[in-house]
Amino acid sequence: MLELVATVCLAIGACKDVSLNVSDAMTPMQCLLSAQIEAAKWHIEHPGWRIAKLTCGRVGRYARA
């Protein structure tokens, strides 16, 4: 199982990892292809944050939220 994890930061510099997408059947390529779309959706809902990094990996390895 893969998840798309974004490292997001506030303007003051506080950063955290958040999980944007989890799918049972997602391949690494599908995760990377959907990354920009999912990041754009998240950013619309959280305008005070900026996305610093996107990563695909095993569920629970990066984000704990």
PDBQT receptor file of N, H, CA, C and O in Angstrom, charges set to zero:
ATOM      1  N   MET A   1       0.841  -1.167   0.000  1.00  0.00    +0.000 N 
ATOM      2  CA  MET A   1       0.000   0.000   0.000  1.00  0.00    +0.000 C 
ATOM      3  C   MET A   1       0.897   1.244   0.000  1.00  0.00    +0.000 C 
ATOM      4  O   MET A   1       1.851   1.321   0.774  1.00  0.00    +0.000 OA
ATOM      5  N   LEU A   2       0.595   2.197  -0.851  1.00  0.00    +0.000 N 
ATOM      6  H   LEU A   2      -0.180   2.135  -1.479  1.00  0.00    +0.000 HD
ATOM      7  CA  LEU A   2       1.387   3.411  -0.975  1.00  0.00    +0.000 C 
ATOM      8  C   LEU A   2       0.594   4.627  -0.524  1.00  0.00    +0.000 C 
ATOM      9  O   LEU A   2      -0.637   4.638  -0.555  1.00  0.00    +0.000 OA
ATOM     10  N   GLU A   3       1.324   5.643  -0.107  1.00  0.00    +0.000 N 
ATOM     11  H   GLU A   3       2.324   5.634  -0.082  1.00  0.00    +0.000 HD
ATOM     12  CA  GLU A   3       0.706   6.917   0.202  1.00  0.00    +0.000 C 
ATOM     13  C   GLU A   3       1.538   8.034  -0.404  1.00  0.00    +0.000 C 
ATOM     14  O   GLU A   3       2.750   7.909  -0.580  1.00  0.00    +0.000 OA
ATOM     15  N   LEU A   4       0.859   9.123  -0.716  1.00  0.00    +0.000 N 
ATOM     16  H   LEU A   4      -0.126   9.224  -0.573  1.00  0.00    +0.000 HD
ATOM     17  CA  LEU A   4       1.522  10.325  -1.184  1.00  0.00    +0.000 C 
ATOM     18  C   LEU A   4       1.690  11.227   0.023  1.00  0.00    +0.000 C 
ATOM     19  O   LEU A   4       0.710  11.599   0.669  1.00  0.00    +0.000 OA
ATOM     20  N   VAL A   5       2.929  11.576   0.327  1.00  0.00    +0.000 N 
ATOM     21  H   VAL A   5       3.724  11.273  -0.198  1.00  0.00    +0.000 HD
ATOM     22  CA  VAL A   5       3.230  12.383   1.506  1.00  0.00    +0.000 C 
ATOM     23  C   VAL A   5       3.800  13.719   1.048  1.00  0.00    +0.000 C 
ATOM     24  O   VAL A   5       4.697  13.773   0.207  1.00  0.00    +0.000 OA
ATOM     25  N   ALA A   6       3.263  14.792   1.614  1.00  0.00    +0.000 N 
ATOM     26  H   ALA A   6       2.534  14.748   2.298  1.00  0.00    +0.000 HD
ATOM     27  CA  ALA A   6       3.762  16.126   1.309  1.00  0.00    +0.000 C 
ATOM     28  C   ALA A   6       4.389  16.710   2.560  1.00  0.00    +0.000 C 
ATOM     29  O   ALA A   6       3.830  16.613   3.652  1.00  0.00    +0.000 OA
ATOM     30  N   THR A   7       5.553  17.317   2.394  1.00  0.00    +0.000 N 
ATOM     31  H   THR A   7       6.008  17.396   1.507  1.00  0.00    +0.000 HD
ATOM     32  CA  THR A   7       6.146  18.120   3.459  1.00  0.00    +0.000 C 
ATOM     33  C   THR A   7       5.625  19.528   3.238  1.00  0.00    +0.000 C 
ATOM     34  O   THR A   7       5.902  20.151   2.213  1.00  0.00    +0.000 OA
ATOM     35  N   VAL A   8       4.864  20.028   4.217  1.00  0.00    +0.000 N 
ATOM     36  H   VAL A   8       4.639  19.522   5.050  1.00  0.00    +0.000 HD
ATOM     37  CA  VAL A   8       4.230  21.342   4.085  1.00  0.00    +0.000 C 
ATOM     38  C   VAL A   8       4.774  22.270   5.158  1.00  0.00    +0.000 C 
ATOM     39  O   VAL A   8       5.096  21.842   6.266  1.00  0.00    +0.000 OA
ATOM     40  N   CYS A   9       4.872  23.549   4.808  1.00  0.00    +0.000 N 
ATOM     41  H   CYS A   9       4.610  23.896   3.907  1.00  0.00    +0.000 HD
ATOM     42  CA  CYS A   9       5.463  24.528   5.722  1.00  0.00    +0.000 C 
ATOM     43  C   CYS A   9       4.590  25.779   5.795  1.00  0.00    +0.000 C 
ATOM     44  O   CYS A   9       3.971  26.185   4.812  1.00  0.00    +0.000 OA
ATOM     45  N   LEU A  10       4.557  26.370   6.972  1.00  0.00    +0.000 N 
ATOM     46  H   LEU A  10       5.061  26.040   7.771  1.00  0.00    +0.000 HD
ATOM     47  CA  LEU A  10       3.940  27.676   7.154  1.00  0.00    +0.000 C 
ATOM     48  C   LEU A  10       4.959  28.741   6.773  1.00  0.00    +0.000 C 
ATOM     49  O   LEU A  10       6.147  28.456   6.625  1.00  0.00    +0.000 OA
ATOM     50  N   ALA A  11       4.485  29.957   6.618  1.00  0.00    +0.000 N 
ATOM     51  H   ALA A  11       3.520  30.188   6.738  1.00  0.00    +0.000 HD
ATOM     52  CA  ALA A  11       5.382  31.060   6.258  1.00  0.00    +0.000 C 
ATOM     53  C   ALA A  11       6.457  31.288   7.326  1.00  0.00    +0.000 C 
ATOM     54  O   ALA A  11       7.549  31.761   7.013  1.00  0.00    +0.000 OA
ATOM     55  N   ILE A  12       6.150  30.953   8.587  1.00  0.00    +0.000 N 
ATOM     56  H   ILE A  12       5.262  30.569   8.841  1.00  0.00    +0.000 HD
ATOM     57  CA  ILE A  12       7.114  31.165   9.671  1.00  0.00    +0.000 C 
ATOM     58  C   ILE A  12       8.175  30.070   9.728  1.00  0.00    +0.000 C 
ATOM     59  O   ILE A  12       9.102  30.148  10.534  1.00  0.00    +0.000 OA
ATOM     60  N   GLY A  13       8.045  29.052   8.879  1.00  0.00    +0.000 N 
ATOM     61  H   GLY A  13       7.292  28.990   8.224  1.00  0.00    +0.000 HD
ATOM     62  CA  GLY A  13       9.069  28.033   8.804  1.00  0.00    +0.000 C 
ATOM     63  C   GLY A  13       8.742  26.707   9.470  1.00  0.00    +0.000 C 
ATOM     64  O   GLY A  13       9.513  25.757   9.335  1.00  0.00    +0.000 OA
ATOM     65  N   ALA A  14       7.632  26.610  10.180  1.00  0.00    +0.000 N 
ATOM     66  H   ALA A  14       7.005  27.382  10.289  1.00  0.00    +0.000 HD
ATOM     67  CA  ALA A  14       7.244  25.345  10.808  1.00  0.00    +0.000 C 
ATOM     68  C   ALA A  14       6.781  24.371   9.728  1.00  0.00    +0.000 C 
ATOM     69  O   ALA A  14       5.874  24.688   8.958  1.00  0.00    +0.000 OA
ATOM     70  N   CYS A  15       7.397  23.183   9.664  1.00  0.00    +0.000 N 
ATOM     71  H   CYS A  15       8.133  22.926  10.290  1.00  0.00    +0.000 HD
ATOM     72  CA  CYS A  15       7.061  22.194   8.642  1.00  0.00    +0.000 C 
ATOM     73  C   CYS A  15       6.582  20.895   9.279  1.00  0.00    +0.000 C 
ATOM     74  O   CYS A  15       6.924  20.579  10.419  1.00  0.00    +0.000 OA
ATOM     75  N   LYS A  16       5.783  20.148   8.518  1.00  0.00    +0.000 N 
ATOM     76  H   LYS A  16       5.505  20.404   7.592  1.00  0.00    +0.000 HD
ATOM     77  CA  LYS A  16       5.329  18.831   8.956  1.00  0.00    +0.000 C 
ATOM     78  C   LYS A  16       5.025  17.993   7.728  1.00  0.00    +0.000 C 
ATOM     79  O   LYS A  16       4.865  18.530   6.632  1.00  0.00    +0.000 OA
ATOM     80  N   ASP A  17       4.945  16.680   7.903  1.00  0.00    +0.000 N 
ATOM     81  H   ASP A  17       5.075  16.243   8.793  1.00  0.00    +0.000 HD
ATOM     82  CA  ASP A  17       4.570  15.764   6.834  1.00  0.00    +0.000 C 
ATOM     83  C   ASP A  17       3.094  15.443   6.966  1.00  0.00    +0.000 C 
ATOM     84  O   ASP A  17       2.610  15.178   8.066  1.00  0.00    +0.000 OA
ATOM     85  N   VAL A  18       2.369  15.466   5.845  1.00  0.00    +0.000 N 
ATOM     86  H   VAL A  18       2.762  15.681   4.951  1.00  0.00    +0.000 HD
ATOM     87  CA  VAL A  18       0.954  15.094   5.825  1.00  0.00    +0.000 C 
ATOM     88  C   VAL A  18       0.725  14.093   4.706  1.00  0.00    +0.000 C 
ATOM     89  O   VAL A  18       1.349  14.169   3.648  1.00  0.00    +0.000 OA
ATOM     90  N   SER A  19      -0.171  13.160   4.952  1.00  0.00    +0.000 N 
ATOM     91  H   SER A  19      -0.678  13.098   5.812  1.00  0.00    +0.000 HD
ATOM     92  CA  SER A  19      -0.531  12.171   3.949  1.00  0.00    +0.000 C 
ATOM     93  C   SER A  19      -1.650  12.744   3.089  1.00  0.00    +0.000 C 
ATOM     94  O   SER A  19      -2.670  13.194   3.611  1.00  0.00    +0.000 OA
ATOM     95  N   LEU A  20      -1.462  12.730   1.777  1.00  0.00    +0.000 N 
ATOM     96  H   LEU A  20      -0.634  12.364   1.353  1.00  0.00    +0.000 HD
ATOM     97  CA  LEU A  20      -2.457  13.288   0.873  1.00  0.00    +0.000 C 
ATOM     98  C   LEU A  20      -3.316  12.233   0.208  1.00  0.00    +0.000 C 
ATOM     99  O   LEU A  20      -4.459  12.514  -0.151  1.00  0.00    +0.000 OA
ATOM    100  N   ASN A  21      -2.798  11.024   0.034  1.00  0.00    +0.000 N 
ATOM    101  H   ASN A  21      -1.870  10.796   0.326  1.00  0.00    +0.000 HD
ATOM    102  CA  ASN A  21      -3.535  10.021  -0.714  1.00  0.00    +0.000 C 
ATOM    103  C   ASN A  21      -3.045   8.634  -0.311  1.00  0.00    +0.000 C 
ATOM    104  O   ASN A  21      -1.841   8.385  -0.236  1.00  0.00    +0.000 OA
ATOM    105  N   VAL A  22      -3.991   7.740  -0.055  1.00  0.00    +0.000 N 
ATOM    106  H   VAL A  22      -4.968   7.942  -0.116  1.00  0.00    +0.000 HD
ATOM    107  CA  VAL A  22      -3.655   6.354   0.252  1.00  0.00    +0.000 C 
ATOM    108  C   VAL A  22      -4.513   5.467  -0.634  1.00  0.00    +0.000 C 
ATOM    109  O   VAL A  22      -5.727   5.654  -0.712  1.00  0.00    +0.000 OA
ATOM    110  N   SER A  23      -3.895   4.509  -1.298  1.00  0.00    +0.000 N 
ATOM    111  H   SER A  23      -2.909   4.357  -1.234  1.00  0.00    +0.000 HD
ATOM    112  CA  SER A  23      -4.633   3.618  -2.189  1.00  0.00    +0.000 C 
ATOM    113  C   SER A  23      -4.045   2.216  -2.119  1.00  0.00    +0.000 C 
ATOM    114  O   SER A  23      -2.826   2.048  -2.094  1.00  0.00    +0.000 OA
ATOM    115  N   ASP A  24      -4.912   1.215  -2.088  1.00  0.00    +0.000 N 
ATOM    116  H   ASP A  24      -5.903   1.351  -2.108  1.00  0.00    +0.000 HD
ATOM    117  CA  ASP A  24      -4.460  -0.176  -2.043  1.00  0.00    +0.000 C 
ATOM    118  C   ASP A  24      -3.762  -0.597  -3.326  1.00  0.00    +0.000 C 
ATOM    119  O   ASP A  24      -2.774  -1.331  -3.283  1.00  0.00    +0.000 OA
ATOM    120  N   ALA A  25      -4.264  -0.143  -4.463  1.00  0.00    +0.000 N 
ATOM    121  H   ALA A  25      -5.067   0.453  -4.499  1.00  0.00    +0.000 HD
ATOM    122  CA  ALA A  25      -3.780  -0.654  -5.744  1.00  0.00    +0.000 C 
ATOM    123  C   ALA A  25      -2.874   0.320  -6.473  1.00  0.00    +0.000 C 
ATOM    124  O   ALA A  25      -2.609   0.129  -7.660  1.00  0.00    +0.000 OA
ATOM    125  N   MET A  26      -2.398   1.339  -5.815  1.00  0.00    +0.000 N 
ATOM    126  H   MET A  26      -2.614   1.494  -4.851  1.00  0.00    +0.000 HD
ATOM    127  CA  MET A  26      -1.590   2.351  -6.484  1.00  0.00    +0.000 C 
ATOM    128  C   MET A  26      -0.148   1.875  -6.651  1.00  0.00    +0.000 C 
ATOM    129  O   MET A  26       0.483   1.413  -5.700  1.00  0.00    +0.000 OA
ATOM    130  N   THR A  27       0.355   1.996  -7.872  1.00  0.00    +0.000 N 
ATOM    131  H   THR A  27      -0.157   2.372  -8.644  1.00  0.00    +0.000 HD
ATOM    132  CA  THR A  27       1.753   1.675  -8.145  1.00  0.00    +0.000 C 
ATOM    133  C   THR A  27       2.591   2.931  -7.903  1.00  0.00    +0.000 C 
ATOM    134  O   THR A  27       2.037   4.026  -7.812  1.00  0.00    +0.000 OA
ATOM    135  N   PRO A  28       3.903   2.795  -7.797  1.00  0.00    +0.000 N 
ATOM    136  CA  PRO A  28       4.742   3.992  -7.630  1.00  0.00    +0.000 C 
ATOM    137  C   PRO A  28       4.549   5.008  -8.758  1.00  0.00    +0.000 C 
ATOM    138  O   PRO A  28       4.547   6.212  -8.502  1.00  0.00    +0.000 OA
ATOM    139  N   MET A  29       4.390   4.547  -9.987  1.00  0.00    +0.000 N 
ATOM    140  H   MET A  29       4.391   3.569 -10.194  1.00  0.00    +0.000 HD
ATOM    141  CA  MET A  29       4.188   5.466 -11.115  1.00  0.00    +0.000 C 
ATOM    142  C   MET A  29       2.853   6.198 -10.981  1.00  0.00    +0.000 C 
ATOM    143  O   MET A  29       2.783   7.400 -11.237  1.00  0.00    +0.000 OA
ATOM    144  N   GLN A  30       1.806   5.500 -10.587  1.00  0.00    +0.000 N 
ATOM    145  H   GLN A  30       1.862   4.523 -10.379  1.00  0.00    +0.000 HD
ATOM    146  CA  GLN A  30       0.506   6.143 -10.401  1.00  0.00    +0.000 C 
ATOM    147  C   GLN A  30       0.560   7.167  -9.279  1.00  0.00    +0.000 C 
ATOM    148  O   GLN A  30      -0.086   8.212  -9.356  1.00  0.00    +0.000 OA
ATOM    149  N   CYS A  31       1.319   6.875  -8.251  1.00  0.00    +0.000 N 
ATOM    150  H   CYS A  31       1.844   6.026  -8.188  1.00  0.00    +0.000 HD
ATOM    151  CA  CYS A  31       1.472   7.810  -7.147  1.00  0.00    +0.000 C 
ATOM    152  C   CYS A  31       2.124   9.101  -7.637  1.00  0.00    +0.000 C 
ATOM    153  O   CYS A  31       1.654  10.195  -7.326  1.00  0.00    +0.000 OA
ATOM    154  N   LEU A  32       3.189   8.974  -8.392  1.00  0.00    +0.000 N 
ATOM    155  H   LEU A  32       3.571   8.085  -8.645  1.00  0.00    +0.000 HD
ATOM    156  CA  LEU A  32       3.881  10.158  -8.903  1.00  0.00    +0.000 C 
ATOM    157  C   LEU A  32       3.025  10.940  -9.892  1.00  0.00    +0.000 C 
ATOM    158  O   LEU A  32       3.067  12.170  -9.908  1.00  0.00    +0.000 OA
ATOM    159  N   LEU A  33       2.247  10.238 -10.717  1.00  0.00    +0.000 N 
ATOM    160  H   LEU A  33       2.212   9.238 -10.704  1.00  0.00    +0.000 HD
ATOM    161  CA  LEU A  33       1.397  10.919 -11.693  1.00  0.00    +0.000 C 
ATOM    162  C   LEU A  33       0.257  11.688 -11.034  1.00  0.00    +0.000 C 
ATOM    163  O   LEU A  33      -0.167  12.725 -11.546  1.00  0.00    +0.000 OA
ATOM    164  N   SER A  34      -0.239  11.194  -9.910  1.00  0.00    +0.000 N 
ATOM    165  H   SER A  34       0.105  10.352  -9.494  1.00  0.00    +0.000 HD
ATOM    166  CA  SER A  34      -1.346  11.869  -9.231  1.00  0.00    +0.000 C 
ATOM    167  C   SER A  34      -0.860  12.917  -8.224  1.00  0.00    +0.000 C 
ATOM    168  O   SER A  34      -1.673  13.628  -7.632  1.00  0.00    +0.000 OA
ATOM    169  N   ALA A  35       0.440  13.015  -8.031  1.00  0.00    +0.000 N 
ATOM    170  H   ALA A  35       1.100  12.438  -8.513  1.00  0.00    +0.000 HD
ATOM    171  CA  ALA A  35       0.996  13.881  -6.991  1.00  0.00    +0.000 C 
ATOM    172  C   ALA A  35       0.602  15.344  -7.159  1.00  0.00    +0.000 C 
ATOM    173  O   ALA A  35       0.164  15.969  -6.193  1.00  0.00    +0.000 OA
ATOM    174  N   GLN A  36       0.743  15.906  -8.351  1.00  0.00    +0.000 N 
ATOM    175  H   GLN A  36       1.099  15.399  -9.136  1.00  0.00    +0.000 HD
ATOM    176  CA  GLN A  36       0.435  17.321  -8.550  1.00  0.00    +0.000 C 
ATOM    177  C   GLN A  36      -1.044  17.617  -8.364  1.00  0.00    +0.000 C 
ATOM    178  O   GLN A  36      -1.407  18.655  -7.811  1.00  0.00    +0.000 OA
ATOM    179  N   ILE A  37      -1.895  16.713  -8.821  1.00  0.00    +0.000 N 
ATOM    180  H   ILE A  37      -1.599  15.870  -9.270  1.00  0.00    +0.000 HD
ATOM    181  CA  ILE A  37      -3.340  16.913  -8.678  1.00  0.00    +0.000 C 
ATOM    182  C   ILE A  37      -3.735  16.904  -7.203  1.00  0.00    +0.000 C 
ATOM    183  O   ILE A  37      -4.450  17.793  -6.741  1.00  0.00    +0.000 OA
ATOM    184  N   GLU A  38      -3.269  15.902  -6.470  1.00  0.00    +0.000 N 
ATOM    185  H   GLU A  38      -2.688  15.179  -6.844  1.00  0.00    +0.000 HD
ATOM    186  CA  GLU A  38      -3.595  15.808  -5.048  1.00  0.00    +0.000 C 
ATOM    187  C   GLU A  38      -3.013  16.980  -4.268  1.00  0.00    +0.000 C 
ATOM    188  O   GLU A  38      -3.655  17.495  -3.353  1.00  0.00    +0.000 OA
ATOM    189  N   ALA A  39      -1.806  17.403  -4.621  1.00  0.00    +0.000 N 
ATOM    190  H   ALA A  39      -1.285  16.985  -5.365  1.00  0.00    +0.000 HD
ATOM    191  CA  ALA A  39      -1.174  18.540  -3.946  1.00  0.00    +0.000 C 
ATOM    192  C   ALA A  39      -1.971  19.819  -4.201  1.00  0.00    +0.000 C 
ATOM    193  O   ALA A  39      -2.145  20.628  -3.290  1.00  0.00    +0.000 OA
ATOM    194  N   ALA A  40      -2.453  20.009  -5.421  1.00  0.00    +0.000 N 
ATOM    195  H   ALA A  40      -2.312  19.352  -6.161  1.00  0.00    +0.000 HD
ATOM    196  CA  ALA A  40      -3.254  21.198  -5.743  1.00  0.00    +0.000 C 
ATOM    197  C   ALA A  40      -4.562  21.204  -4.953  1.00  0.00    +0.000 C 
ATOM    198  O   ALA A  40      -4.978  22.248  -4.450  1.00  0.00    +0.000 OA
ATOM    199  N   LYS A  41      -5.209  20.049  -4.844  1.00  0.00    +0.000 N 
ATOM    200  H   LYS A  41      -4.871  19.201  -5.253  1.00  0.00    +0.000 HD
ATOM    201  CA  LYS A  41      -6.450  19.955  -4.058  1.00  0.00    +0.000 C 
ATOM    202  C   LYS A  41      -6.187  20.309  -2.597  1.00  0.00    +0.000 C 
ATOM    203  O   LYS A  41      -6.953  21.050  -1.982  1.00  0.00    +0.000 OA
ATOM    204  N   TRP A  42      -5.100  19.774  -2.048  1.00  0.00    +0.000 N 
ATOM    205  H   TRP A  42      -4.477  19.172  -2.548  1.00  0.00    +0.000 HD
ATOM    206  CA  TRP A  42      -4.778  20.040  -0.643  1.00  0.00    +0.000 C 
ATOM    207  C   TRP A  42      -4.472  21.523  -0.443  1.00  0.00    +0.000 C 
ATOM    208  O   TRP A  42      -4.904  22.118   0.544  1.00  0.00    +0.000 OA
ATOM    209  N   HIS A  43      -3.740  22.113  -1.361  1.00  0.00    +0.000 N 
ATOM    210  H   HIS A  43      -3.388  21.629  -2.162  1.00  0.00    +0.000 HD
ATOM    211  CA  HIS A  43      -3.344  23.518  -1.227  1.00  0.00    +0.000 C 
ATOM    212  C   HIS A  43      -4.550  24.450  -1.270  1.00  0.00    +0.000 C 
ATOM    213  O   HIS A  43      -4.561  25.467  -0.577  1.00  0.00    +0.000 OA
ATOM    214  N   ILE A  44      -5.546  24.132  -2.052  1.00  0.00    +0.000 N 
ATOM    215  H   ILE A  44      -5.537  23.305  -2.616  1.00  0.00    +0.000 HD
ATOM    216  CA  ILE A  44      -6.772  24.943  -2.107  1.00  0.00    +0.000 C 
ATOM    217  C   ILE A  44      -7.457  24.951  -0.747  1.00  0.00    +0.000 C 
ATOM    218  O   ILE A  44      -7.987  25.980  -0.326  1.00  0.00    +0.000 OA
ATOM    219  N   GLU A  45      -7.450  23.820  -0.062  1.00  0.00    +0.000 N 
ATOM    220  H   GLU A  45      -7.019  22.985  -0.404  1.00  0.00    +0.000 HD
ATOM    221  CA  GLU A  45      -8.089  23.704   1.252  1.00  0.00    +0.000 C 
ATOM    222  C   GLU A  45      -7.232  24.286   2.376  1.00  0.00    +0.000 C 
ATOM    223  O   GLU A  45      -7.753  24.557   3.458  1.00  0.00    +0.000 OA
ATOM    224  N   HIS A  46      -5.939  24.482   2.150  1.00  0.00    +0.000 N 
ATOM    225  H   HIS A  46      -5.516  24.261   1.271  1.00  0.00    +0.000 HD
ATOM    226  CA  HIS A  46      -5.004  24.967   3.173  1.00  0.00    +0.000 C 
ATOM    227  C   HIS A  46      -4.149  26.103   2.599  1.00  0.00    +0.000 C 
ATOM    228  O   HIS A  46      -2.952  25.917   2.378  1.00  0.00    +0.000 OA
ATOM    229  N   PRO A  47      -4.748  27.277   2.356  1.00  0.00    +0.000 N 
ATOM    230  CA  PRO A  47      -4.024  28.352   1.656  1.00  0.00    +0.000 C 
ATOM    231  C   PRO A  47      -2.853  28.955   2.433  1.00  0.00    +0.000 C 
ATOM    232  O   PRO A  47      -1.995  29.588   1.817  1.00  0.00    +0.000 OA
ATOM    233  N   GLY A  48      -2.777  28.792   3.734  1.00  0.00    +0.000 N 
ATOM    234  H   GLY A  48      -3.474  28.279   4.234  1.00  0.00    +0.000 HD
ATOM    235  CA  GLY A  48      -1.676  29.365   4.503  1.00  0.00    +0.000 C 
ATOM    236  C   GLY A  48      -0.406  28.542   4.467  1.00  0.00    +0.000 C 
ATOM    237  O   GLY A  48       0.621  28.968   4.994  1.00  0.00    +0.000 OA
ATOM    238  N   TRP A  49      -0.458  27.384   3.863  1.00  0.00    +0.000 N 
ATOM    239  H   TRP A  49      -1.293  27.038   3.435  1.00  0.00    +0.000 HD
ATOM    240  CA  TRP A  49       0.677  26.467   3.818  1.00  0.00    +0.000 C 
ATOM    241  C   TRP A  49       1.275  26.434   2.425  1.00  0.00    +0.000 C 
ATOM    242  O   TRP A  49       0.585  26.712   1.444  1.00  0.00    +0.000 OA
ATOM    243  N   ARG A  50       2.563  26.094   2.329  1.00  0.00    +0.000 N 
ATOM    244  H   ARG A  50       3.124  25.868   3.126  1.00  0.00    +0.000 HD
ATOM    245  CA  ARG A  50       3.188  25.845   1.036  1.00  0.00    +0.000 C 
ATOM    246  C   ARG A  50       3.717  24.418   1.036  1.00  0.00    +0.000 C 
ATOM    247  O   ARG A  50       4.154  23.910   2.069  1.00  0.00    +0.000 OA
ATOM    248  N   ILE A  51       3.678  23.785  -0.108  1.00  0.00    +0.000 N 
ATOM    249  H   ILE A  51       3.323  24.197  -0.947  1.00  0.00    +0.000 HD
ATOM    250  CA  ILE A  51       4.158  22.412  -0.242  1.00  0.00    +0.000 C 
ATOM    251  C   ILE A  51       5.631  22.467  -0.639  1.00  0.00    +0.000 C 
ATOM    252  O   ILE A  51       5.984  22.991  -1.695  1.00  0.00    +0.000 OA
ATOM    253  N   ALA A  52       6.477  21.921   0.220  1.00  0.00    +0.000 N 
ATOM    254  H   ALA A  52       6.190  21.495   1.078  1.00  0.00    +0.000 HD
ATOM    255  CA  ALA A  52       7.915  21.965  -0.006  1.00  0.00    +0.000 C 
ATOM    256  C   ALA A  52       8.433  20.715  -0.726  1.00  0.00    +0.000 C 
ATOM    257  O   ALA A  52       9.423  20.783  -1.454  1.00  0.00    +0.000 OA
ATOM    258  N   LYS A  53       7.756  19.564  -0.520  1.00  0.00    +0.000 N 
ATOM    259  H   LYS A  53       6.952  19.508   0.072  1.00  0.00    +0.000 HD
ATOM    260  CA  LYS A  53       8.276  18.317  -1.075  1.00  0.00    +0.000 C 
ATOM    261  C   LYS A  53       7.145  17.306  -1.178  1.00  0.00    +0.000 C 
ATOM    262  O   LYS A  53       6.273  17.258  -0.311  1.00  0.00    +0.000 OA
ATOM    263  N   LEU A  54       7.155  16.495  -2.238  1.00  0.00    +0.000 N 
ATOM    264  H   LEU A  54       7.863  16.534  -2.943  1.00  0.00    +0.000 HD
ATOM    265  CA  LEU A  54       6.210  15.395  -2.406  1.00  0.00    +0.000 C 
ATOM    266  C   LEU A  54       6.988  14.089  -2.475  1.00  0.00    +0.000 C 
ATOM    267  O   LEU A  54       8.019  14.006  -3.141  1.00  0.00    +0.000 OA
ATOM    268  N   THR A  55       6.486  13.067  -1.780  1.00  0.00    +0.000 N 
ATOM    269  H   THR A  55       5.648  13.135  -1.238  1.00  0.00    +0.000 HD
ATOM    270  CA  THR A  55       7.151  11.773  -1.715  1.00  0.00    +0.000 C 
ATOM    271  C   THR A  55       6.105  10.671  -1.779  1.00  0.00    +0.000 C 
ATOM    272  O   THR A  55       5.025  10.809  -1.207  1.00  0.00    +0.000 OA
ATOM    273  N   CYS A  56       6.413   9.580  -2.468  1.00  0.00    +0.000 N 
ATOM    274  H   CYS A  56       7.291   9.468  -2.933  1.00  0.00    +0.000 HD
ATOM    275  CA  CYS A  56       5.573   8.389  -2.458  1.00  0.00    +0.000 C 
ATOM    276  C   CYS A  56       6.306   7.318  -1.665  1.00  0.00    +0.000 C 
ATOM    277  O   CYS A  56       7.504   7.107  -1.851  1.00  0.00    +0.000 OA
ATOM    278  N   GLY A  57       5.587   6.650  -0.788  1.00  0.00    +0.000 N 
ATOM    279  H   GLY A  57       4.614   6.822  -0.637  1.00  0.00    +0.000 HD
ATOM    280  CA  GLY A  57       6.221   5.604   0.015  1.00  0.00    +0.000 C 
ATOM    281  C   GLY A  57       5.207   4.704   0.684  1.00  0.00    +0.000 C 
ATOM    282  O   GLY A  57       3.999   4.873   0.517  1.00  0.00    +0.000 OA
ATOM    283  N   ARG A  58       5.702   3.755   1.436  1.00  0.00    +0.000 N 
ATOM    284  H   ARG A  58       6.683   3.617   1.572  1.00  0.00    +0.000 HD
ATOM    285  CA  ARG A  58       4.831   2.828   2.150  1.00  0.00    +0.000 C 
ATOM    286  C   ARG A  58       3.978   3.571   3.173  1.00  0.00    +0.000 C 
ATOM    287  O   ARG A  58       4.434   4.537   3.785  1.00  0.00    +0.000 OA
ATOM    288  N   VAL A  59       2.764   3.126   3.351  1.00  0.00    +0.000 N 
ATOM    289  H   VAL A  59       2.395   2.341   2.854  1.00  0.00    +0.000 HD
ATOM    290  CA  VAL A  59       1.856   3.742   4.303  1.00  0.00    +0.000 C 
ATOM    291  C   VAL A  59       2.457   3.695   5.706  1.00  0.00    +0.000 C 
ATOM    292  O   VAL A  59       2.944   2.653   6.145  1.00  0.00    +0.000 OA
ATOM    293  N   GLY A  60       2.419   4.831   6.406  1.00  0.00    +0.000 N 
ATOM    294  H   GLY A  60       2.024   5.678   6.050  1.00  0.00    +0.000 HD
ATOM    295  CA  GLY A  60       2.895   4.915   7.772  1.00  0.00    +0.000 C 
ATOM    296  C   GLY A  60       4.387   5.161   7.907  1.00  0.00    +0.000 C 
ATOM    297  O   GLY A  60       4.872   5.346   9.023  1.00  0.00    +0.000 OA
ATOM    298  N   ARG A  61       5.117   5.168   6.832  1.00  0.00    +0.000 N 
ATOM    299  H   ARG A  61       4.723   5.017   5.925  1.00  0.00    +0.000 HD
ATOM    300  CA  ARG A  61       6.565   5.354   6.930  1.00  0.00    +0.000 C 
ATOM    301  C   ARG A  61       6.937   6.814   7.185  1.00  0.00    +0.000 C 
ATOM    302  O   ARG A  61       7.896   7.091   7.906  1.00  0.00    +0.000 OA
ATOM    303  N   TYR A  62       6.188   7.745   6.602  1.00  0.00    +0.000 N 
ATOM    304  H   TYR A  62       5.409   7.520   6.016  1.00  0.00    +0.000 HD
ATOM    305  CA  TYR A  62       6.528   9.157   6.712  1.00  0.00    +0.000 C 
ATOM    306  C   TYR A  62       5.526   9.895   7.598  1.00  0.00    +0.000 C 
ATOM    307  O   TYR A  62       5.853  10.284   8.719  1.00  0.00    +0.000 OA
ATOM    308  N   ALA A  63       4.320  10.085   7.099  1.00  0.00    +0.000 N 
ATOM    309  H   ALA A  63       4.055   9.769   6.188  1.00  0.00    +0.000 HD
ATOM    310  CA  ALA A  63       3.327  10.899   7.820  1.00  0.00    +0.000 C 
ATOM    311  C   ALA A  63       2.636  10.066   8.886  1.00  0.00    +0.000 C 
ATOM    312  O   ALA A  63       2.352   8.885   8.683  1.00  0.00    +0.000 OA
ATOM    313  N   ARG A  64       2.375  10.681   9.998  1.00  0.00    +0.000 N 
ATOM    314  H   ARG A  64       2.606  11.640  10.163  1.00  0.00    +0.000 HD
ATOM    315  CA  ARG A  64       1.661  10.003  11.085  1.00  0.00    +0.000 C 
ATOM    316  C   ARG A  64       0.289  10.616  11.302  1.00  0.00    +0.000 C 
ATOM    317  O   ARG A  64      -0.445  10.180  12.188  1.00  0.00    +0.000 OA
ATOM    318  N   ALA A  65      -0.069  11.613  10.516  1.00  0.00    +0.000 N 
ATOM    319  H   ALA A  65       0.528  11.967   9.796  1.00  0.00    +0.000 HD
ATOM    320  CA  ALA A  65      -1.353  12.302  10.700  1.00  0.00    +0.000 C 
ATOM    321  C   ALA A  65      -2.411  11.725   9.809  1.00  0.00    +0.000 C 
ATOM    322  O   ALA A  65      -3.554  12.183   9.831  1.00  0.00    +0.000 OA
TER     323      ALA A  65
